Amino acid sequence: MLKKWSAAVLGGLLVVGALSACGGESEDAGSGKKDDGKITMGFAQVGAESGWRTANTKSIQEAATAAGIDLKFSDAQQKQENQIKAIRSYIAQKVDIIAFSPVVESGWDTVLKEAKDAKIPVILTDRAVDSKDTSLYKTFIGSDFVLEGKKAGEWLVKEYQGKTDTVNIVELQGTTGSAPANDRKSGFADVIKADPKFKVIASQTGDFTRAKGKEVMEAFLKANPKIDVLYAHNDDMGLGAIEAIVAAGKKPGVDIKIITVDAVKDGMTALSEGKINYIVECSPLLGPQLMDLAKKVVAGETIPQRVLTEETTFTPEQAKAALPNRKY
Ligand code: GYE
């Protein structure tokens, strides 16, 4: 009976927004959201491409449980179209808040506008978007990737201080079009351009994965007889590249100096063994801060537009000291 009735007047019901009349258990008449007191968050993750990402996912899932937030989680396998689909499904499910780490910077305006029109607030975590309209999201929580690139460059400048020979650098970029790839590249370039002895002789994407890092480094080694330095935008690509360097009969950290970003356990281990020379930290532990901000947004409180993550850098000695307490 009820079904027949609701089908007949469905259009009208939607217009007056009284979906709760046939929705069963306690729903808020205005929004159609469940009124069980729990915040529901839809989180559209990038993928599982690196150790960093695995630690980031764990942090978000654990923090949601600890904060009593009902988390709907999706993995986009590094594809923007999958993230857009996930966000649209969260809008359709009328979640209280959407958070996501945009795989690339561009192309988000339409879907973010859809969320805004549905009155669902959005928090960006880890990676930024290049949307001009900043009212499309409440805040962006994550690292300063330009600064990370600069820190990598500054180490290099210090390491080669007083030397005049050309320093041939190869660069493994992160995912093409992603904020960390764009910014880590530009921050690094900005610092090393001050001294013409630094030459980036090859720069290509390794998509933030170990397998691609290895593959691209193999090609770099074949094409370039003299490589002095590898700058990899994350530990995983650096670790893949180390395999290629060893296979080519060279000593990583000695014949080719290596700088990476992230400081996950595997990277820190290689650093402590001297296979990597320097790591710029990028913290994946964004979960607790994200849940805290989500609660504030849902409660209608104002929050800062930008929340920065605190980070450091590591030498081999510092890695040795930090490793026993490293959580990821
Ligand atoms: O550095 C890399 C991961 O967006 C900061 O994504 C993140 C990056 C991180 O795949 O390992």
Residues whose N, C-alpha, C, O or C-beta is under 5 A from the ligand:
A	BS01	GYE	E49 S50 W52 R53 D126 P180 F208 H233 N234 D262 C282
